[in-house]
Amino acid sequence: MQEEFNEIFIKYHEIITIGVYGTAIGLILIGLYAVLMKKNLVKIVIGLSIMDAGIHLLFVGIGYIQNGTAPIFSPGYENAGERMVDPVPQALVLTAIIIGFAITAVALSLIIRLYKHHHTAKIDQIKSLKW
Amino acid sequence: MIFIILLIIMAVLLLAAAVYSIVHRDLLFAVMGTGIVSVVLSLFFYLLQAPDVALTEAAIGIALTTIIFIITIRNTTRDEDEIIDKENEKL
């Protein structure tokens, strides 16, 4: 009985791991397709932000452990240090979200400048190098 | 068990919203797709025991990124292939 329960438990853990990693890698591939194949500059920035989201999900998924608690010492969880998920990837992702927002803002402001000069936002119609 | 069902539904929704925001020709709808991606992603972070990351993703991904994308679309074109906008300029 106990062994069967353990087997089911391990199977669930594998399903969760494969699901999270597969979703993250799928998001990265969708974003990469948009960055490589799309002609419109706003669509390229959308693809970059989706790729960013996939990388964040991959990092948080690496730090997750089965039946873990959030890495916060709150009342009632003073001795939960062994059951906590890894806080280092979470801190990295927290910084990466802010940096991703800043990159998106700079890229979009450059797109507005390009559009005001060339009257188009498609990269195959912008021929001149100097603007 | 409920956790796994919720996780699979959210994974399908996340990938579907990402594909929608890439495929759709109207850029405003595409930006709404990235907003849905951010909502589901913050739920994902909450289920993976990262509440601080979930709060940051909710604030920045849903509100601020959508706002700056909409400002850009207002200053440039709304159609991806720029066909509709040029017809409007002729009219």
Backbone of each chain as ProteinMPNN parsed JSONL, in Angstrom:
{"seq_chain_A": "MQEEFNEIFIKYHEIITIGVYGTAIGLILIGLYAVLMKKNLVKIVIGLSIMDAGIHLLFVGIGYIQNGTAPIFSPGYENAGERMVDPVPQALVLTAIIIGFAITAVALSLIIRLYKHHHTAKIDQIKSLKW", "coords_chain_A": {"N_chain_A": [[0.84, -1.2, 0.0], [1.842, 1.248, 0.899], [4.042, 1.38, -0.806], [2.818, 1.471, -3.304], [1.567, 3.951, -3.056], [3.825, 5.568, -2.912], [4.889, 5.139, -5.463], [2.888, 6.319, -7.088], [3.117, 8.897, -6.175], [5.719, 9.588, -7.006], [5.287, 9.432, -9.751], [3.46, 11.542, -10.142], [5.103, 13.661, -9.484], [6.918, 13.547, -11.587], [5.174, 14.189, -13.691], [4.492, 16.839, -13.054], [7.026, 18.063, -13.236], [7.725, 17.589, -15.964], [5.611, 18.909, -17.187], [5.94, 21.638, -16.385], [8.549, 22.237, -17.335], [8.204, 21.637, -20.064], [6.228, 23.5, -20.814], [7.677, 25.867, -20.41], [9.804, 25.605, -22.254], [8.337, 25.437, -24.593], [7.222, 28.045, -24.669], [9.589, 29.526, -25.005], [10.365, 28.637, -27.544], [8.214, 29.494, -29.149], [8.454, 32.281, -28.873], [10.973, 32.595, -30.038], [10.453, 31.848, -32.673], [8.806, 34.006, -33.428], [10.606, 36.143, -33.222], [12.464, 35.493, -35.207], [11.006, 35.169, -37.63], [8.99, 37.104, -38.058], [7.967, 40.179, -39.658], [7.127, 42.652, -38.756], [8.036, 45.233, -36.488], [6.932, 45.648, -33.929], [5.744, 43.197, -33.469], [8.045, 41.652, -33.251], [9.1, 42.585, -30.841], [7.076, 41.753, -29.13], [7.451, 38.996, -29.372], [9.978, 38.821, -28.16], [9.302, 39.474, -25.489], [7.667, 37.33, -24.852], [9.497, 35.229, -25.016], [11.142, 35.95, -22.897], [9.323, 35.516, -20.77], [9.124, 32.718, -20.879], [11.727, 31.969, -20.14], [11.796, 32.908, -17.502], [9.86, 31.249, -16.323], [11.133, 28.776, -16.615], [13.347, 29.096, -14.911], [12.14, 29.438, -12.343], [10.861, 26.983, -12.193], [13.051, 25.227, -12.046], [13.951, 25.688, -9.44], [11.935, 24.575, -7.891], [10.645, 22.275, -5.45], [9.097, 19.142, -4.575], [6.064, 19.425, -2.778], [6.905, 21.754, -1.462], [7.397, 24.742, 0.57], [6.823, 28.31, 0.492], [9.749, 30.404, 0.402], [9.794, 31.881, 3.009], [10.104, 32.918, 6.305], [7.606, 32.672, 8.241], [5.193, 33.068, 10.986], [4.568, 29.92, 12.503], [5.952, 28.566, 10.605], [8.606, 28.266, 11.425], [10.536, 26.265, 11.515], [10.814, 25.316, 8.932], [12.874, 25.106, 7.136], [14.017, 23.004, 5.664], [12.023, 22.24, 3.935], [11.631, 24.237, 2.19], [11.341, 25.878, -1.019], [13.891, 26.63, -3.493], [15.328, 29.749, -2.942], [17.075, 31.268, -4.503], [16.899, 31.196, -7.478], [14.42, 32.493, -7.592], [14.965, 35.067, -6.663], [16.697, 35.88, -8.702], [14.917, 35.84, -10.891], [13.105, 37.774, -10.122], [14.648, 40.088, -10.388], [15.15, 39.882, -13.121], [12.666, 40.266, -14.312], [12.175, 43.0, -13.967], [14.308, 44.046, -15.461], [13.681, 43.051, -17.979], [11.351, 44.486, -18.504], [12.448, 47.064, -18.723], [14.064, 46.743, -20.987], [12.088, 46.236, -22.914], [10.774, 48.717, -22.904], [12.782, 50.479, -23.873], [13.217, 49.389, -26.441], [10.699, 49.768, -27.621], [10.525, 52.554, -27.636], [12.544, 53.132, -29.456], [11.357, 52.01, -31.705], [9.222, 53.774, -32.11], [10.631, 56.117, -32.808], [11.868, 55.23, -35.198], [9.586, 54.813, -36.764], [8.555, 57.394, -36.993], [10.462, 58.503, -38.622], [10.717, 56.876, -40.953], [8.12, 56.261, -41.716], [7.105, 53.693, -41.632], [6.807, 50.457, -40.076], [7.915, 48.091, -40.749], [10.523, 45.752, -41.169], [11.585, 45.007, -43.601], [11.145, 47.08, -45.299], [12.623, 49.174, -44.482], [15.332, 50.574, -45.638], [17.562, 52.256, -45.6], [20.666, 52.812, -43.879], [21.41, 54.948, -42.304], [19.852, 57.272, -40.142]], "CA_chain_A": [[0.0, 0.0, 0.0], [2.726, 2.405, 0.996], [4.88, 1.448, -2.006], [1.982, 1.975, -4.401], [1.396, 5.39, -2.868], [5.083, 6.22, -3.274], [5.019, 5.132, -6.924], [1.993, 7.339, -7.646], [3.682, 10.186, -5.794], [6.854, 9.867, -7.895], [4.738, 9.673, -11.092], [2.92, 12.899, -10.139], [6.218, 14.606, -9.509], [7.434, 13.588, -12.965], [4.226, 14.919, -14.547], [4.63, 18.273, -12.779], [8.307, 18.531, -13.775], [7.678, 17.627, -17.429], [4.67, 19.948, -17.585], [6.5, 22.992, -16.229], [9.669, 22.426, -18.263], [7.698, 21.648, -21.435], [5.591, 24.793, -21.06], [8.706, 26.907, -20.503], [10.548, 25.476, -23.513], [7.402, 25.816, -25.649], [7.156, 29.514, -24.736], [10.838, 30.039, -25.583], [10.387, 28.355, -28.983], [7.234, 30.368, -29.81], [9.053, 33.607, -28.948], [12.083, 32.56, -31.001], [9.845, 31.869, -34.01], [8.354, 35.363, -33.733], [11.766, 37.024, -33.421], [13.168, 35.184, -36.446], [10.204, 35.107, -38.852], [8.029, 38.186, -38.266], [8.526, 41.374, -40.291], [6.749, 43.867, -38.047], [8.931, 45.426, -35.345], [6.194, 45.467, -32.676], [5.597, 41.741, -33.287], [9.331, 41.122, -32.792], [9.238, 42.887, -29.406], [6.151, 40.843, -28.442], [8.136, 37.703, -29.299], [11.034, 38.915, -27.138], [8.729, 39.432, -24.14], [7.194, 35.955, -24.602], [10.693, 34.431, -24.743], [11.497, 36.329, -21.535], [8.414, 34.835, -19.856], [9.498, 31.307, -20.841], [12.96, 31.802, -19.367], [11.447, 33.087, -16.089], [9.17, 30.037, -15.86], [12.142, 27.708, -16.52], [14.164, 29.309, -13.707], [11.364, 29.142, -11.133], [10.627, 25.54, -12.188], [14.259, 24.538, -11.58], [14.074, 25.797, -7.983], [10.792, 24.003, -7.179], [10.704, 20.903, -4.948], [7.753, 18.596, -4.325], [5.454, 19.804, -1.509], [7.699, 22.773, -0.792], [6.714, 25.957, 0.993], [7.471, 29.533, 0.036], [10.942, 30.667, 1.225], [9.549, 33.0, 3.919], [9.961, 32.452, 7.686], [6.443, 33.301, 8.848], [4.781, 32.327, 12.189], [4.095, 28.584, 12.177], [6.898, 27.946, 9.671], [9.959, 28.618, 11.871], [11.463, 25.156, 11.284], [10.494, 24.769, 7.609], [13.992, 25.372, 6.239], [14.308, 21.888, 4.748], [10.935, 22.043, 2.963], [11.447, 25.437, 1.37], [11.876, 25.861, -2.38], [15.15, 27.361, -3.587], [15.017, 31.173, -3.14], [18.028, 31.991, -5.358], [16.308, 31.491, -8.791], [13.321, 33.452, -7.471], [15.547, 36.415, -6.602], [17.185, 36.197, -10.05], [13.784, 36.116, -11.773], [12.545, 39.065, -9.693], [15.45, 41.13, -11.041], [15.06, 39.757, -14.583], [11.385, 40.83, -14.761], [12.339, 44.463, -14.055], [15.216, 44.348, -16.572], [12.936, 42.795, -19.202], [10.459, 45.63, -18.734], [13.254, 48.197, -19.186], [14.467, 46.457, -22.372], [10.914, 46.436, -23.764], [10.5, 50.154, -23.027], [13.778, 51.089, -24.764], [12.987, 48.91, -27.805], [9.495, 50.391, -28.175], [10.798, 53.961, -27.935], [13.29, 53.143, -30.717], [10.41, 51.747, -32.802], [8.475, 55.012, -32.388], [11.54, 57.011, -33.543], [12.009, 54.703, -36.558], [8.341, 55.011, -37.515], [8.408, 58.819, -37.322], [11.394, 58.847, -39.69], [10.532, 56.098, -42.192], [6.681, 56.071, -41.947], [6.759, 52.276, -41.692], [7.37, 49.683, -38.969], [8.303, 46.77, -41.246], [11.969, 45.819, -41.309], [12.03, 44.809, -44.984], [10.97, 48.327, -46.048], [13.583, 50.17, -43.978], [16.518, 50.201, -46.384], [18.737, 53.088, -45.335], [21.328, 52.506, -42.616], [21.568, 56.151, -41.497], [18.556, 57.927, -39.978]], "C_chain_A": [[0.871, 1.244, 0.0], [3.584, 2.552, -0.26], [4.082, 1.949, -3.199], [1.812, 3.483, -4.297], [2.666, 6.138, -3.276], [5.271, 6.264, -4.785], [4.149, 6.201, -7.573], [2.559, 8.731, -7.381], [4.831, 10.565, -6.729], [6.347, 10.176, -9.302], [4.174, 11.086, -11.191], [4.03, 13.926, -10.229], [6.818, 14.713, -10.907], [6.501, 14.377, -13.879], [4.365, 16.418, -14.336], [5.911, 18.814, -13.397], [8.254, 18.654, -15.284], [6.733, 18.723, -17.905], [5.269, 21.331, -17.516], [7.635, 23.221, -17.217], [9.186, 22.498, -19.713], [7.018, 22.962, -21.778], [6.626, 25.886, -21.254], [9.436, 26.828, -21.837], [9.646, 25.795, -24.695], [7.285, 27.322, -25.803], [8.417, 30.082, -25.373], [10.85, 29.817, -27.089], [9.394, 29.249, -29.74], [7.812, 31.777, -29.956], [10.178, 33.67, -29.962], [11.564, 32.571, -32.433], [9.433, 33.293, -34.38], [9.533, 36.28, -34.006], [12.411, 36.761, -34.772], [12.316, 35.428, -37.684], [9.329, 36.328, -39.101], [8.72, 39.415, -38.85], [8.245, 42.643, -39.496], [7.575, 44.011, -36.762], [8.207, 45.235, -34.012], [5.983, 43.98, -32.401], [6.912, 41.124, -32.789], [9.513, 41.384, -31.302], [8.27, 42.032, -28.585], [6.786, 39.463, -28.299], [9.244, 37.702, -28.261], [10.446, 38.808, -25.734], [8.18, 38.039, -23.832], [8.371, 35.03, -24.298], [11.206, 34.684, -23.324], [10.652, 35.576, -20.508], [8.76, 33.349, -19.745], [10.744, 31.059, -20.008], [12.681, 31.964, -17.87], [10.783, 31.831, -15.524], [10.156, 28.881, -15.699], [12.956, 27.852, -15.232], [13.394, 28.96, -12.44], [11.076, 27.645, -11.044], [11.838, 24.752, -11.736], [14.338, 24.569, -10.064], [12.977, 25.111, -7.205], [11.096, 22.605, -6.674], [9.286, 20.468, -4.588], [7.29, 18.925, -2.914], [6.284, 20.824, -0.745], [6.831, 23.92, -0.315], [7.478, 27.163, 0.465], [8.646, 29.865, 0.946], [10.796, 31.897, 2.105], [9.362, 32.414, 5.316], [8.817, 33.216, 8.339], [6.061, 32.523, 10.102], [4.121, 31.001, 11.835], [5.013, 27.854, 11.227], [8.335, 28.251, 10.088], [10.971, 27.536, 11.511], [11.274, 24.531, 9.905], [11.639, 24.938, 6.624], [14.267, 24.266, 5.265], [13.244, 21.721, 3.676], [10.772, 23.232, 2.031], [11.985, 25.229, -0.04], [13.083, 26.795, -2.427], [14.879, 28.859, -3.828], [15.941, 31.892, -4.123], [17.471, 32.228, -6.77], [15.165, 32.483, -8.706], [13.85, 34.867, -7.403], [16.066, 36.834, -7.966], [16.037, 36.592, -10.966], [13.143, 37.453, -11.429], [13.316, 40.219, -10.317], [15.241, 41.105, -12.549], [13.749, 40.316, -15.109], [11.526, 42.337, -14.949], [13.208, 44.811, -15.26], [14.52, 44.102, -17.901], [11.979, 43.921, -19.538], [11.247, 46.819, -19.275], [13.68, 47.988, -20.635], [13.305, 46.685, -23.326], [10.64, 47.922, -23.976], [11.479, 50.817, -23.982], [13.516, 50.674, -26.209], [11.766, 49.595, -28.422], [9.721, 51.864, -28.469], [11.618, 54.077, -29.217], [12.376, 52.88, -31.906], [9.627, 53.002, -33.142], [9.344, 55.989, -33.18], [11.697, 56.561, -34.999], [10.76, 54.97, -37.385], [8.175, 56.475, -37.902], [9.323, 59.19, -38.473], [11.065, 58.166, -41.008], [9.075, 55.915, -42.584], [6.342, 54.607, -42.2], [7.416, 51.577, -40.501], [7.749, 48.277, -39.423], [9.778, 46.783, -41.612], [12.418, 45.602, -42.736], [11.8, 46.048, -45.834], [11.895, 49.43, -45.556], [14.933, 49.822, -44.59], [17.763, 50.981, -45.97], [19.323, 52.767, -43.959], [21.373, 53.728, -41.706], [20.205, 56.834, -41.369], [18.606, 58.951, -38.858]], "O_chain_A": [[0.669, 2.167, -0.789], [3.833, 3.661, -0.732], [4.574, 2.739, -4.004], [1.895, 4.204, -5.291], [2.603, 7.197, -3.9], [5.74, 7.259, -5.337], [4.588, 6.904, -8.482], [2.494, 9.62, -8.23], [4.918, 11.703, -7.19], [6.88, 11.054, -9.979], [4.377, 11.764, -12.198], [3.925, 14.922, -10.944], [7.178, 15.798, -11.364], [6.956, 15.138, -14.734], [4.359, 17.188, -15.296], [5.908, 19.882, -14.009], [8.67, 19.668, -15.845], [7.005, 19.392, -18.902], [5.139, 22.118, -18.453], [7.695, 24.266, -17.865], [9.682, 23.304, -20.5], [7.19, 23.489, -22.876], [6.491, 26.731, -22.139], [9.667, 27.851, -22.483], [10.105, 26.354, -25.691], [7.251, 27.833, -26.922], [8.343, 31.005, -26.183], [11.287, 30.689, -27.841], [9.692, 29.709, -30.842], [7.689, 32.399, -31.011], [10.333, 34.669, -30.665], [12.147, 33.213, -33.307], [9.675, 33.742, -35.501], [9.477, 37.106, -34.916], [12.862, 37.7, -35.429], [12.849, 35.859, -38.707], [8.953, 36.578, -40.246], [9.894, 39.669, -38.584], [9.021, 43.597, -39.546], [7.787, 43.037, -36.04], [8.795, 44.717, -33.062], [6.034, 43.544, -31.251], [6.894, 40.184, -31.995], [10.015, 40.527, -30.574], [8.598, 41.628, -27.469], [6.683, 38.831, -27.247], [9.44, 36.71, -27.557], [11.015, 38.132, -24.876], [8.219, 37.603, -22.681], [8.273, 34.156, -23.437], [11.646, 33.762, -22.638], [11.169, 35.065, -19.514], [8.702, 32.778, -18.656], [10.825, 30.08, -19.267], [13.258, 31.245, -17.054], [11.085, 31.398, -14.413], [10.04, 28.094, -14.76], [13.225, 26.866, -14.546], [13.916, 28.272, -11.562], [11.047, 27.088, -9.946], [11.685, 23.709, -11.101], [14.749, 23.583, -9.452], [13.049, 25.051, -5.978], [11.733, 21.821, -7.377], [8.405, 21.289, -4.334], [8.036, 18.728, -1.955], [6.362, 20.769, 0.482], [5.681, 24.062, -0.732], [8.63, 27.052, 0.046], [8.561, 29.634, 2.152], [11.566, 32.849, 1.98], [8.549, 31.508, 5.498], [9.027, 34.281, 8.921], [6.552, 31.409, 10.286], [3.234, 30.946, 10.984], [4.879, 26.643, 11.05], [9.194, 28.473, 9.234], [12.131, 27.84, 11.233], [11.545, 23.344, 9.723], [11.421, 24.918, 5.413], [14.705, 24.528, 4.145], [13.506, 21.134, 2.626], [9.883, 23.241, 1.179], [12.957, 24.501, -0.242], [13.281, 27.629, -1.544], [14.254, 29.203, -4.831], [15.636, 33.009, -4.542], [17.549, 33.359, -7.25], [14.948, 33.247, -9.647], [13.276, 35.776, -8.003], [15.909, 37.988, -8.365], [16.148, 37.552, -11.728], [12.692, 38.181, -12.313], [12.721, 41.215, -10.73], [15.163, 42.153, -13.19], [13.704, 40.799, -16.24], [11.066, 42.894, -15.946], [12.903, 45.748, -15.999], [14.731, 44.851, -18.855], [11.808, 44.276, -20.704], [10.78, 47.511, -20.18], [13.666, 48.929, -21.429], [13.481, 47.248, -24.406], [10.313, 48.345, -25.085], [11.074, 51.628, -24.814], [13.581, 51.51, -27.111], [11.784, 49.96, -29.597], [9.175, 52.386, -29.441], [11.418, 55.014, -29.991], [12.573, 53.441, -32.984], [9.385, 53.282, -34.316], [8.862, 56.623, -34.118], [11.666, 57.38, -35.917], [10.852, 55.311, -38.564], [7.713, 56.778, -39.002], [9.005, 60.103, -39.236], [11.123, 58.794, -42.064], [8.804, 55.452, -43.692], [5.384, 54.312, -42.915], [8.436, 52.031, -39.982], [7.891, 47.372, -38.6], [10.245, 47.703, -42.283], [13.54, 45.977, -43.076], [12.22, 46.075, -46.991], [11.946, 50.507, -46.151], [15.607, 48.898, -44.134], [18.873, 50.45, -45.983], [18.595, 52.49, -43.006], [21.376, 53.589, -40.483], [19.481, 56.967, -42.355], [17.602, 59.605, -38.574]]}, "seq_chain_B": "MIFIILLIIMAVLLLAAAVYSIVHRDLLFAVMGTGIVSVVLSLFFYLLQAPDVALTEAAIGIALTTIIFIITIRNTTRDEDEIIDKENEKL", "coords_chain_B": {"N_chain_B": [[-3.76, 15.791, -7.076], [-5.742, 17.606, -7.998], [-4.044, 19.719, -8.231], [-2.411, 18.921, -10.389], [-4.255, 18.784, -12.503], [-5.063, 21.47, -12.641], [-2.606, 22.578, -13.299], [-2.131, 21.511, -15.859], [-4.265, 22.581, -17.337], [-3.615, 25.295, -17.118], [-1.152, 25.315, -18.423], [-1.866, 24.673, -21.063], [-3.496, 26.879, -21.624], [-1.639, 28.947, -21.419], [0.19, 28.397, -23.532], [-1.6, 28.56, -25.654], [-2.425, 31.248, -25.54], [0.008, 32.484, -26.085], [0.54, 31.603, -28.715], [-1.669, 32.746, -29.977], [-1.108, 35.487, -29.649], [1.085, 35.706, -31.28], [0.164, 34.971, -33.807], [-2.058, 36.554, -34.532], [-3.231, 39.219, -36.617], [-4.012, 41.818, -36.0], [-2.515, 44.207, -34.04], [-3.294, 45.173, -31.561], [-4.95, 43.206, -30.439], [-3.026, 41.241, -30.266], [-1.364, 42.28, -28.285], [-3.126, 42.152, -26.133], [-3.148, 39.386, -25.932], [-0.534, 38.922, -24.941], [-0.952, 40.048, -22.459], [-2.726, 38.166, -21.314], [-0.988, 35.994, -21.222], [0.758, 36.938, -19.233], [-0.961, 37.039, -16.99], [-1.626, 34.288, -16.574], [0.914, 33.325, -16.199], [1.671, 34.541, -13.791], [-0.073, 33.239, -12.063], [1.022, 30.689, -12.326], [3.547, 31.096, -11.108], [2.655, 31.539, -8.514], [1.622, 29.009, -7.857], [3.961, 27.546, -7.961], [5.171, 28.205, -5.607], [6.262, 30.829, -5.354], [5.554, 33.599, -4.263], [6.343, 36.312, -4.204], [7.536, 36.791, -6.678], [5.296, 36.328, -8.229], [3.639, 38.486, -7.543], [5.176, 40.659, -8.516], [5.302, 40.044, -11.259], [2.59, 40.196, -11.874], [2.06, 42.937, -11.465], [3.9, 44.304, -13.183], [3.953, 42.861, -15.638], [1.233, 42.713, -16.438], [0.087, 45.328, -16.184], [2.041, 47.536, -16.734], [3.624, 46.762, -19.001], [1.646, 46.275, -20.936], [0.579, 48.847, -21.128], [2.73, 50.372, -22.197], [3.057, 49.086, -24.635], [0.598, 49.715, -25.84], [0.783, 52.479, -26.038], [2.847, 52.59, -27.932], [1.57, 51.385, -30.17], [-0.39, 53.255, -30.634], [1.161, 55.388, -31.505], [2.311, 54.337, -33.792], [1.451, 51.962, -36.218], [-1.643, 50.053, -36.315], [-2.283, 47.752, -37.701], [-0.687, 44.728, -38.661], [0.438, 44.208, -41.199], [0.184, 46.671, -42.322], [-1.775, 47.382, -44.171], [-4.455, 48.17, -43.848], [-4.167, 50.66, -42.621], [-2.931, 52.251, -44.545], [-4.897, 52.358, -46.499], [-6.812, 53.821, -45.098], [-5.474, 56.24, -44.873], [-5.551, 57.094, -47.522], [-8.285, 57.513, -47.847]], "CA_chain_B": [[-4.5, 15.535, -8.313], [-6.303, 18.894, -8.442], [-2.88, 20.541, -8.618], [-1.946, 18.541, -11.726], [-5.273, 19.194, -13.496], [-4.941, 22.932, -12.767], [-1.34, 22.876, -13.985], [-2.245, 21.189, -17.29], [-5.154, 23.583, -17.942], [-2.892, 26.56, -17.218], [-0.106, 25.195, -19.448], [-2.516, 24.775, -22.38], [-3.951, 28.267, -21.791], [-0.444, 29.783, -21.618], [0.707, 28.214, -24.893], [-2.599, 29.044, -26.616], [-2.375, 32.715, -25.567], [1.256, 32.88, -26.749], [0.363, 31.396, -30.158], [-2.628, 33.762, -30.431], [-0.488, 36.811, -29.743], [2.017, 35.725, -32.407], [-0.478, 34.747, -35.102], [-3.092, 37.525, -34.863], [-2.695, 40.317, -37.42], [-4.274, 43.084, -35.324], [-1.514, 44.256, -32.977], [-3.926, 45.423, -30.263], [-5.346, 41.892, -29.928], [-1.801, 40.525, -29.918], [-0.911, 42.776, -26.982], [-4.011, 41.545, -25.134], [-2.661, 38.015, -25.747], [0.603, 38.928, -24.0], [-1.508, 40.278, -21.124], [-3.234, 36.88, -20.799], [0.205, 35.208, -20.877], [1.276, 37.399, -17.95], [-1.883, 36.632, -15.922], [-1.483, 32.856, -16.304], [2.276, 33.116, -15.692], [1.738, 34.896, -12.369], [-0.706, 32.115, -11.346], [2.021, 29.621, -12.328], [4.542, 31.409, -10.082], [2.05, 31.337, -7.199], [1.534, 27.57, -7.592], [5.319, 27.037, -7.756], [5.637, 28.721, -4.308], [7.061, 32.049, -5.467], [4.521, 34.653, -4.245], [6.875, 37.648, -4.488], [7.68, 36.874, -8.136], [3.952, 36.41, -8.795], [3.15, 39.863, -7.39], [5.908, 41.542, -9.426], [4.877, 39.736, -12.619], [1.237, 40.712, -12.061], [2.071, 44.399, -11.575], [4.659, 44.798, -14.33], [3.571, 42.213, -16.883], [-0.133, 42.993, -16.875], [-0.232, 46.75, -16.319], [2.997, 48.471, -17.342], [4.021, 46.343, -20.352], [0.506, 46.507, -21.833], [0.419, 50.288, -21.356], [3.723, 50.926, -23.124], [2.755, 48.564, -25.976], [-0.537, 50.443, -26.422], [1.3, 53.798, -26.441], [3.571, 52.41, -29.193], [0.627, 51.141, -31.268], [-1.05, 54.538, -30.915], [2.071, 56.251, -32.255], [2.686, 53.725, -35.076], [0.275, 51.401, -36.882], [-2.32, 48.992, -35.588], [-2.297, 46.537, -38.505], [0.674, 44.201, -38.76], [0.937, 44.344, -42.568], [0.038, 48.085, -42.683], [-2.644, 47.527, -45.337], [-5.655, 48.92, -43.473], [-3.825, 52.038, -42.284], [-2.659, 53.013, -45.756], [-6.196, 52.636, -47.121], [-7.441, 54.903, -44.347], [-4.817, 57.496, -45.212], [-6.06, 57.53, -48.821], [-9.629, 58.055, -47.663]], "C_chain_B": [[-5.087, 16.816, -8.877], [-5.186, 19.803, -8.937], [-2.441, 20.228, -10.042], [-2.946, 18.964, -12.79], [-5.188, 20.69, -13.742], [-3.706, 23.309, -13.561], [-1.461, 22.615, -15.485], [-3.135, 22.205, -17.99], [-4.403, 24.895, -18.15], [-1.805, 26.498, -18.272], [-0.703, 25.335, -20.84], [-2.936, 26.211, -22.661], [-2.779, 29.188, -22.104], [0.067, 29.656, -23.047], [-0.279, 28.739, -25.931], [-2.569, 30.565, -26.698], [-1.11, 33.2, -26.269], [1.12, 32.738, -28.263], [-0.594, 32.437, -30.73], [-1.94, 35.11, -30.61], [0.559, 36.852, -30.849], [1.261, 35.733, -33.738], [-1.386, 35.905, -35.497], [-2.511, 38.747, -35.569], [-2.907, 41.674, -36.765], [-3.376, 43.172, -34.082], [-2.135, 44.499, -31.606], [-4.387, 44.109, -29.626], [-4.121, 41.082, -29.518], [-1.273, 40.963, -28.563], [-1.802, 42.257, -25.865], [-3.615, 40.09, -24.879], [-1.475, 37.956, -24.808], [0.13, 39.236, -22.584], [-2.036, 38.995, -20.503], [-2.071, 35.977, -20.407], [0.736, 35.622, -19.506], [0.367, 36.99, -16.794], [-1.65, 35.168, -15.551], [-0.101, 32.561, -15.742], [2.371, 33.488, -14.215], [1.013, 33.841, -11.529], [0.249, 30.936, -11.24], [3.055, 29.854, -11.225], [3.964, 31.196, -8.69], [1.968, 29.852, -6.872], [2.913, 26.962, -7.374], [5.974, 27.667, -6.533], [6.592, 29.898, -4.46], [6.129, 33.253, -5.43], [5.063, 36.037, -4.57], [7.053, 37.855, -5.988], [6.308, 37.008, -8.796], [3.411, 37.834, -8.692], [3.838, 40.807, -8.367], [5.459, 41.321, -10.863], [3.483, 40.294, -12.887], [1.273, 42.215, -12.287], [2.712, 44.837, -12.882], [4.163, 44.174, -15.626], [2.186, 42.592, -17.367], [-0.315, 44.477, -17.14], [0.786, 47.489, -17.178], [3.363, 48.074, -18.761], [2.893, 46.587, -21.356], [0.367, 47.992, -22.15], [1.455, 50.797, -22.346], [3.534, 50.347, -24.528], [1.627, 49.361, -26.624], [-0.109, 51.848, -26.826], [2.045, 53.684, -27.77], [2.619, 52.201, -30.367], [-0.107, 52.418, -31.63], [-0.15, 55.432, -31.75], [2.494, 55.656, -33.585], [1.424, 53.186, -35.742], [-0.327, 50.288, -36.055], [-2.294, 47.682, -36.358], [-0.873, 46.046, -38.726], [1.256, 44.419, -40.146], [0.769, 45.75, -43.128], [-0.795, 48.28, -43.939], [-3.822, 48.431, -44.996], [-5.312, 50.397, -43.252], [-3.563, 52.873, -43.522], [-3.945, 53.3, -46.523], [-6.901, 53.776, -46.399], [-6.799, 56.241, -44.67], [-5.288, 58.005, -46.563], [-7.445, 58.136, -48.679], [-9.557, 59.409, -46.946]], "O_chain_B": [[-4.96, 17.097, -10.068], [-5.341, 20.547, -9.906], [-2.133, 21.134, -10.816], [-2.558, 19.446, -13.854], [-5.233, 21.144, -14.886], [-3.733, 24.225, -14.383], [-0.961, 23.396, -16.294], [-2.825, 22.649, -19.095], [-4.52, 25.533, -19.196], [-1.542, 27.491, -18.951], [-0.143, 26.016, -21.698], [-2.765, 26.713, -23.772], [-2.888, 30.09, -22.934], [0.347, 30.658, -23.704], [0.123, 29.291, -26.955], [-2.673, 31.127, -27.789], [-1.141, 34.211, -26.971], [1.527, 33.625, -29.014], [-0.374, 32.954, -31.825], [-2.162, 35.797, -31.607], [0.896, 37.939, -31.319], [1.662, 36.414, -34.682], [-1.485, 36.22, -36.683], [-1.455, 39.254, -35.191], [-2.095, 42.582, -36.94], [-3.457, 42.33, -33.188], [-1.574, 44.082, -30.593], [-4.235, 43.916, -28.42], [-4.164, 40.328, -28.545], [-0.794, 40.143, -27.78], [-1.318, 41.952, -24.775], [-3.726, 39.605, -23.753], [-1.393, 37.059, -23.968], [0.72, 38.76, -21.614], [-1.831, 38.747, -19.315], [-2.137, 35.276, -19.397], [1.122, 34.771, -18.706], [0.86, 36.629, -15.725], [-1.494, 34.836, -14.376], [0.059, 31.665, -14.912], [3.08, 32.822, -13.46], [1.428, 33.566, -10.403], [0.299, 30.258, -10.214], [3.402, 28.928, -10.492], [4.662, 30.736, -7.786], [2.216, 29.462, -5.731], [3.033, 25.959, -6.671], [7.2, 27.668, -6.423], [7.615, 29.962, -3.778], [5.92, 33.883, -6.467], [4.348, 36.86, -5.143], [6.77, 38.929, -6.517], [6.162, 37.711, -9.797], [2.797, 38.336, -9.633], [3.188, 41.655, -8.979], [5.257, 42.279, -11.608], [3.209, 40.802, -13.975], [0.605, 42.725, -13.187], [2.143, 45.649, -13.612], [3.971, 44.881, -16.616], [1.975, 42.777, -18.565], [-0.814, 44.859, -18.198], [0.438, 48.015, -18.236], [3.416, 48.929, -19.646], [3.133, 47.041, -22.475], [0.076, 48.365, -23.286], [1.12, 51.57, -23.244], [3.815, 51.028, -25.514], [1.683, 49.656, -27.818], [-0.577, 52.366, -27.84], [1.913, 54.549, -28.636], [2.825, 52.769, -31.44], [-0.416, 52.646, -32.8], [-0.635, 56.162, -32.615], [2.992, 56.385, -34.443], [0.422, 53.897, -35.819], [0.334, 49.663, -35.226], [-2.283, 46.611, -35.752], [0.038, 46.843, -38.95], [2.428, 44.774, -40.277], [1.156, 46.015, -44.266], [-0.566, 49.223, -44.696], [-4.153, 49.345, -45.752], [-6.073, 51.28, -43.649], [-3.916, 54.051, -43.571], [-4.079, 54.361, -47.132], [-7.53, 54.615, -47.044], [-7.483, 57.262, -44.736], [-5.417, 59.215, -46.752], [-7.753, 59.148, -49.308], [-10.589, 60.031, -46.696]]}, "name": "protein", "num_of_chains": 2, "seq": "MQEEFNEIFIKYHEIITIGVYGTAIGLILIGLYAVLMKKNLVKIVIGLSIMDAGIHLLFVGIGYIQNGTAPIFSPGYENAGERMVDPVPQALVLTAIIIGFAITAVALSLIIRLYKHHHTAKIDQIKSLKWMIFIILLIIMAVLLLAAAVYSIVHRDLLFAVMGTGIVSVVLSLFFYLLQAPDVALTEAAIGIALTTIIFIITIRNTTRDEDEIIDKENEKL"}
